[in-house]
């Protein structure tokens, strides 16, 4: 003989099929999820029809401890929400215990990044190729890579830099980011040198083409925007990566931006400072890099805390 929970689950599935036209696979998934919850609650000596919010929270905690991803937990919670709404609508219950339950938080995926060795190989190759050929395109590529890694600019900010930055000649760039907000970013010595070499050759090319219209952009293009399309830069960057022995599929301008932030934090930079350099208006956006800080703090404790040092000593 079926208990009340089994009867209600069957009635719920019939309603989902008849009134909402749920597919057979959907019904099977609901049944599995509800039976799983029912089994857990029975172990706690709780009847499923009478379960309260704390009982269901305990079930979600059990799922997390079992290694279920947040997306799987959310799917099971969705089945429970539908079931208890049904019980409430049918008058079986006078409350819905899922109404105050929070959905499991999905973990933010960590950004792809590059090791310092890979970045060094990439930048060094761009430098060697620009020195060997010294044509405008190779000098441009070297300047782009150096600027991107030195500043962590968004690719859209980089390719649309104004030509006036060549006249600044300083150790900083003023970058116009989202919402036309300006921020100051420092330049490395190698980035300054690459920028100057590119700017010199760009001026020489313009002098040779007397009838050429002077572009307001640092990286001009004949396209409708007037500056180098970011897709072109991304394509050329992948080609450079292949020549440097780095898997091209792992690389994009955005990955270098992430490398810039990760490497700064690994070497002691403050999260707020990195937020300013990246042009993030909210610190929560920058907090995707907290895994770098956690690792750094762990190493700090292991290397410098007296008890950690003592634990490392041989017997």
C-alpha positions in Angstrom: 0.0 0.0 0.0 1.4 3.4 -1.0 2.0 6.0 1.7 0.6 9.6 1.4 3.8 11.0 -0.1 3.8 8.3 -2.9 0.1 9.0 -3.6 0.8 12.8 -3.8 3.8 12.4 -6.0 1.8 10.2 -8.4 -1.0 12.8 -8.4 1.5 15.6 -9.1 3.0 13.7 -12.0 -0.4 13.1 -13.5 -1.2 16.8 -13.2 2.1 17.8 -14.9 1.3 15.4 -17.7 -2.4 16.2 -18.2 -2.5 20.0 -17.5 1.0 21.1 -18.5 1.9 18.6 -21.1 5.2 17.6 -19.5 7.3 15.3 -21.6 8.0 11.7 -20.5 11.7 12.6 -19.8 10.6 15.6 -17.7 8.2 13.5 -15.7 10.9 10.8 -15.1 13.3 13.5 -13.9 10.7 14.9 -11.5 9.9 11.5 -10.2 13.6 10.6 -9.5 14.2 13.9 -7.8 11.1 13.7 -5.6 11.8 10.1 -4.7 15.3 11.0 -3.7 14.1 13.7 -1.4 11.4 11.4 0.0 14.0 8.8 0.8 16.3 11.3 2.6 13.3 12.7 4.7 12.2 9.2 5.7 15.7 8.6 7.1 15.1 11.7 9.3 11.7 10.2 10.2 9.9 13.1 8.4 6.9 12.5 6.2 7.5 14.3 2.9 4.0 15.9 2.8 4.7 17.4 6.3 8.3 18.5 5.7 9.3 22.0 6.7 11.8 24.4 5.3 14.6 23.3 7.7 14.0 19.7 6.6 14.5 20.7 2.9 17.5 22.8 3.8 19.0 19.7 5.4 18.3 17.8 2.1 20.1 20.4 0.0 23.0 20.3 2.5 23.1 16.6 2.0 23.3 17.0 -1.7 26.2 19.5 -1.4 28.1 17.1 0.8 27.5 14.3 -1.7 29.3 16.5 -4.3 26.3 17.5 -6.4 27.0 20.7 -8.3 24.9 23.8 -7.7 23.1 23.4 -11.0 22.0 19.8 -10.0 20.9 21.0 -6.6 18.9 23.8 -8.2 17.2 21.3 -10.5 16.1 19.1 -7.5 15.0 22.2 -5.6 12.9 23.2 -8.7 11.1 19.8 -8.6 10.4 20.3 -4.9 9.1 23.8 -5.5 6.7 22.5 -8.1 5.6 19.7 -5.9 4.9 21.8 -2.8 3.1 24.4 -4.9 0.9 21.6 -6.1 0.2 20.4 -2.5 -0.7 24.0 -1.5 -3.0 24.5 -4.5 -4.7 21.2 -3.8 -5.3 22.1 -0.1 -3.1 19.3 1.2 -0.9 21.8 2.9 -1.6 25.3 4.1 2.0 26.5 3.6 4.7 26.1 1.0 8.0 25.3 2.7 10.0 26.1 -0.4 8.9 29.7 -0.5 11.7 30.8 1.9 14.5 28.6 0.5 17.4 30.2 -1.4 18.6 28.6 -4.6 22.1 27.1 -4.3 24.7 29.6 -5.4 26.5 28.7 -8.6 30.2 29.0 -8.4 31.7 31.6 -10.7 34.0 30.0 -13.1 37.6 31.0 -12.8 38.9 33.1 -15.6 41.4 31.6 -18.0 44.8 32.9 -17.6 48.4 32.4 -18.6 51.5 31.6 -16.6 54.2 34.2 -16.3 56.4 31.9 -18.4 53.9 31.8 -21.2 53.4 35.6 -21.2 57.2 36.0 -21.3 57.5 33.7 -24.3 54.7 35.6 -26.1 56.1 39.0 -25.4 59.7 38.0 -26.2 58.7 36.5 -29.5 56.7 39.7 -30.5 59.8 41.7 -29.6 62.2 39.5 -31.6 59.9 39.5 -34.6 59.5 43.3 -34.5 63.3 43.7 -34.3 64.0 41.3 -37.1 61.4 42.6 -39.6 60.9 46.1 -38.2 57.8 46.5 -40.5 54.8 48.4 -39.2 52.6 45.4 -38.7 55.2 43.5 -36.5 55.9 46.7 -34.6 52.2 47.2 -34.1 51.8 43.6 -32.7 54.6 44.1 -30.3 53.2 47.4 -29.0 49.7 45.8 -28.7 50.9 42.9 -26.6 53.2 45.0 -24.4 50.4 47.5 -23.8 47.8 44.9 -23.1 49.9 43.0 -20.5 51.3 46.2 -19.0 47.9 47.8 -18.4 45.3 45.0 -18.4 43.1 47.2 -20.7 40.0 45.8 -22.3 40.7 45.0 -25.9 38.1 47.6 -27.0 40.0 50.2 -25.0 43.3 49.1 -26.4 42.5 49.1 -30.1 40.7 52.4 -29.9 43.4 54.4 -28.2 43.9 57.9 -29.6 47.0 58.8 -31.5 47.6 61.6 -29.0 49.1 59.0 -26.5 52.3 59.2 -28.6 52.7 62.8 -27.7 52.4 62.1 -23.9 55.7 60.4 -23.6 55.1 59.6 -20.0 54.9 56.6 -17.8 51.1 56.6 -17.6 48.2 56.4 -20.0 44.8 57.9 -19.6 42.3 55.2 -20.6 38.6 55.9 -21.3 36.6 52.9 -20.2 33.0 52.0 -19.8 30.6 54.9 -19.3 33.4 57.2 -20.6 35.1 57.0 -17.2 38.8 57.8 -17.3 41.4 56.0 -15.3 45.2 56.3 -15.1 47.2 53.2 -15.9 51.0 52.9 -15.6 53.3 51.6 -18.4 56.3 49.3 -18.1 59.6 50.4 -19.6 59.3 47.7 -22.3 55.8 48.9 -23.2 57.0 52.5 -23.5 59.9 51.4 -25.8 57.6 49.3 -28.0 55.1 52.1 -28.2 57.8 54.6 -29.2 59.3 52.2 -31.8 55.8 51.7 -33.3 55.0 55.4 -33.2 58.2 56.3 -35.0 57.5 53.8 -37.8 53.9 55.0 -38.1 55.0 58.6 -38.5 57.5 57.5 -41.2 54.8 55.6 -43.1 52.5 58.6 -43.0 55.3 60.9 -44.4 55.8 58.5 -47.3 52.1 58.6 -48.1 51.7 62.3 -48.5 48.0 62.1 -49.6 47.1 59.8 -46.7 44.5 61.1 -44.3 45.8 61.3 -40.7 43.9 59.1 -38.4 43.0 60.1 -34.9 43.7 56.6 -33.7 46.9 55.0 -32.5 46.1 51.8 -34.4 44.4 53.1 -37.5 42.5 50.9 -40.0 40.6 51.4 -43.2 37.5 49.8 -41.6 34.3 51.7 -40.8 35.4 52.3 -37.1 38.7 53.8 -38.2 40.8 51.7 -35.8 42.1 48.1 -35.7 39.1 45.7 -35.3 39.5 43.7 -32.2 38.7 40.5 -34.1 41.8 41.1 -36.3 43.9 41.6 -33.2 42.5 38.4 -31.6 43.3 36.5 -34.8 46.9 37.8 -35.0 47.4 37.1 -31.3 46.4 33.5 -31.8 48.9 33.2 -34.7 51.6 34.7 -32.5 50.8 32.2 -29.7 51.1 29.3 -32.1 54.5 30.5 -33.2 55.5 30.8 -29.5 54.5 27.2 -28.8 51.4 28.2 -26.8 48.1 26.5 -27.6 46.2 29.2 -29.6 42.8 28.0 -28.4 43.6 29.0 -24.9 44.6 32.6 -25.8 42.6 35.8 -26.4 43.1 39.4 -25.5 40.8 38.9 -22.5 43.0 36.1 -21.2 46.0 38.4 -21.2 43.9 40.9 -19.2 43.2 38.2 -16.7 46.9 37.3 -16.6 47.7 40.9 -15.8 45.3 40.9 -12.8 46.3 37.4 -11.6 50.1 38.1 -11.8 49.7 41.4 -9.9 47.8 39.7 -7.1 50.3 36.8 -6.9 53.1 39.4 -6.4 51.4 41.2 -3.6 49.1 43.8 -5.2 46.0 44.9 -3.3 42.6 43.9 -4.7 41.3 47.5 -4.6 44.3 48.6 -6.7 43.7 45.9 -9.2 40.0 47.0 -9.3 41.1 50.5 -10.2 43.6 49.4 -12.9 41.0 47.1 -14.6 38.4 49.8 -14.5 35.8 47.7 -12.6 33.2 49.9 -11.0 32.3 47.3 -8.5 34.7 45.3 -6.3 32.5 42.2 -6.7 33.6 42.0 -10.3 37.2 41.9 -9.3 36.5 39.3 -6.7 36.7 36.5 -9.3 40.4 36.7 -8.5 40.1 35.9 -4.8 41.4 32.4 -5.5 44.7 34.0 -6.2 44.6 35.9 -2.9 43.6 32.8 -1.0 46.6 30.9 -2.4 48.9 33.8 -1.6 47.7 34.1 2.0 48.0 30.3 2.4 51.7 30.5 1.3 52.2 33.5 3.5 51.1 31.6 6.6 53.0 28.4 5.6 56.2 30.3 5.0 56.1 32.8 7.9 53.8 31.6 10.8 55.9 30.1 13.6 53.6 27.1 14.1 53.6 26.3 10.4 57.4 26.5 10.3 57.6 24.2 13.4 55.4 21.6 11.7 57.8 21.5 8.8 60.8 20.6 10.9 61.9 17.0 10.6 61.5 14.7 13.6 
